[in-house]
Amino acid sequence: MQKKLQVEAIEHGSVIDHIPAQQGIKILKFFKFTQTNEKITIGLNLATHNGESKDLIKIENTILNDQQANQLALFAPNATINQIKDFKVVNKFQVQLPECFVDVLACPNSNCISHNEPVQKRFYVQQKKTLKLKCHYCEKSFERTTFDELD
């Protein structure tokens, strides 16, 4: 049986793999990848070896830094990033959930001081399994899905 590639290879850039299905578009918006002139290949609802679905993003001429990679954990805690050079993987690593997110998300609590004062928005990871974040200022906790509702 001949194996067929579902997504075209890239010469130089990053491949974000093992994104949960339905999260690829959120990642594109969050990182503003669509506001670049780089070639982006998106695979949505691709079949995995175990019969489930996943999303995949390939970005030409863009190497994700550690901070960006760790922010991916908000959407895809088990994602891997492959750094590509000359069509070959030169580095592969799994995203790591940081202890704190700074200036990444706005607090869902409309009464939080972070909405009215010039402060860095800061959330601490309170629970990893079902990602729960705690605001530094109002000290309220929110599940990750709460932030999706704000989009």
C-alpha positions as CSV (number, residue, x, y, z in Angstrom):
1,M,0.0,0.0,0.0
2,Q,1.4,3.3,-1.0
3,K,1.6,6.0,1.7
4,K,0.3,9.4,0.5
5,L,1.3,12.7,2.1
6,Q,-1.7,14.7,3.2
7,V,0.2,18.0,3.7
8,E,3.0,19.5,1.6
9,A,6.5,19.6,3.1
10,I,8.2,23.0,3.9
11,E,11.8,24.0,3.3
12,H,12.3,26.2,6.4
13,G,10.0,27.0,9.3
14,S,7.9,25.4,12.0
15,V,5.4,22.6,12.1
16,I,2.9,22.5,15.0
17,D,1.6,19.0,15.3
18,H,-0.7,17.1,17.6
19,I,-3.1,20.1,18.0
20,P,-6.5,18.9,19.2
21,A,-9.2,19.1,16.5
22,Q,-10.9,22.5,16.4
23,Q,-8.0,24.4,18.0
24,G,-5.9,25.1,14.8
25,I,-8.0,28.2,13.8
26,K,-7.8,29.5,17.4
27,I,-4.0,29.2,17.3
28,L,-3.8,31.0,14.0
29,K,-5.9,33.9,15.4
30,F,-4.1,34.0,18.7
31,F,-0.6,34.3,17.2
32,K,-1.8,36.5,14.3
33,F,-0.1,34.1,11.9
34,T,-2.5,35.1,9.1
35,Q,-1.2,38.7,9.3
36,T,2.2,37.7,7.8
37,N,3.1,37.2,4.2
38,E,4.5,33.7,4.9
39,K,3.1,30.6,3.4
40,I,0.9,28.8,5.9
41,T,-0.5,25.3,5.5
42,I,-3.3,24.2,7.7
43,G,-4.7,20.7,8.2
44,L,-7.9,20.5,10.1
45,N,-9.5,17.3,11.4
46,L,-6.7,15.1,10.0
47,A,-6.9,11.4,10.9
48,T,-4.4,10.2,13.5
49,H,-3.0,6.6,13.8
50,N,-5.6,5.9,16.5
51,G,-8.6,7.0,14.5
52,E,-9.1,10.3,16.3
53,S,-8.7,13.8,14.6
54,K,-6.1,16.5,15.0
55,D,-5.1,19.8,13.5
56,L,-1.7,20.7,12.1
57,I,-0.1,24.1,11.2
58,K,3.0,24.6,9.0
59,I,4.5,28.1,8.8
60,E,7.3,28.9,6.3
61,N,10.2,31.0,7.4
62,T,9.0,31.2,11.0
63,I,10.7,29.6,14.0
64,L,8.7,29.8,17.1
65,N,10.5,31.0,20.2
66,D,10.3,29.3,23.6
67,Q,7.6,31.8,24.9
68,Q,5.4,31.3,21.8
69,A,5.9,27.5,22.1
70,N,4.8,27.5,25.8
71,Q,1.8,29.7,25.0
72,L,0.6,27.0,22.7
73,A,0.0,24.9,25.7
74,L,-3.1,27.1,26.3
75,F,-4.7,25.5,23.2
76,A,-2.7,22.3,22.7
77,P,-1.0,21.0,25.8
78,N,0.3,17.9,24.0
79,A,1.5,19.7,20.8
80,T,4.9,19.2,19.4
81,I,6.9,21.7,17.4
82,N,9.2,20.6,14.6
83,Q,11.8,23.2,13.4
84,I,12.5,22.6,9.8
85,K,15.7,23.5,7.8
86,D,16.3,22.3,4.2
87,F,13.2,20.1,4.4
88,K,14.6,18.2,7.4
89,V,13.6,18.3,11.1
90,V,16.5,19.9,12.9
91,N,14.8,20.2,16.3
92,K,11.6,18.6,17.8
93,F,10.1,19.4,21.2
94,Q,6.9,19.2,23.1
95,V,5.3,22.4,24.4
96,Q,5.6,23.0,28.2
97,L,2.9,24.7,30.2
98,P,4.5,27.7,31.9
99,E,3.8,28.5,35.6
100,C,2.6,32.0,34.6
101,F,1.2,33.8,31.5
102,V,2.0,37.5,31.2
103,D,0.1,39.8,28.8
104,V,-1.4,36.9,26.9
105,L,-5.0,36.8,28.1
106,A,-7.5,39.4,29.5
107,C,-9.2,38.6,32.7
108,P,-12.8,37.5,32.2
109,N,-13.8,39.3,35.4
110,S,-15.1,42.6,34.3
111,N,-14.5,44.1,37.7
112,C,-10.8,43.1,37.7
113,I,-8.5,46.1,38.1
114,S,-6.4,44.9,35.1
115,H,-9.1,46.3,32.9
116,N,-8.8,49.9,34.2
117,E,-5.1,50.2,35.2
118,P,-2.0,50.1,33.0
119,V,-0.7,46.8,34.4
120,Q,0.5,43.6,32.8
121,K,-2.1,41.0,32.7
122,R,-0.9,38.0,34.6
123,F,-2.3,34.5,35.2
124,Y,-0.9,31.7,37.2
125,V,-1.5,28.0,36.3
126,Q,-3.5,26.7,39.2
127,Q,-4.4,23.3,37.8
128,K,-2.8,21.5,34.8
129,K,-5.1,18.6,33.9
130,T,-8.2,20.7,33.1
131,L,-6.3,23.9,32.7
132,K,-7.3,26.4,35.3
133,L,-5.8,29.9,35.5
134,K,-5.8,32.3,38.4
135,C,-5.7,36.1,37.9
136,H,-2.9,37.8,39.7
137,Y,-5.0,40.9,40.5
138,C,-8.6,39.7,41.4
139,E,-7.4,36.2,42.4
140,K,-10.4,34.6,40.7
141,S,-9.8,31.3,38.9
142,F,-11.1,30.4,35.4
143,E,-11.0,27.3,33.3
144,R,-9.3,27.7,30.0
145,T,-12.5,27.4,28.1
146,T,-13.8,30.6,29.7
147,F,-11.3,32.6,27.6
148,D,-12.7,31.0,24.4
149,E,-16.0,32.6,25.2
150,L,-14.4,36.0,25.1
151,D,-13.4,35.7,21.4
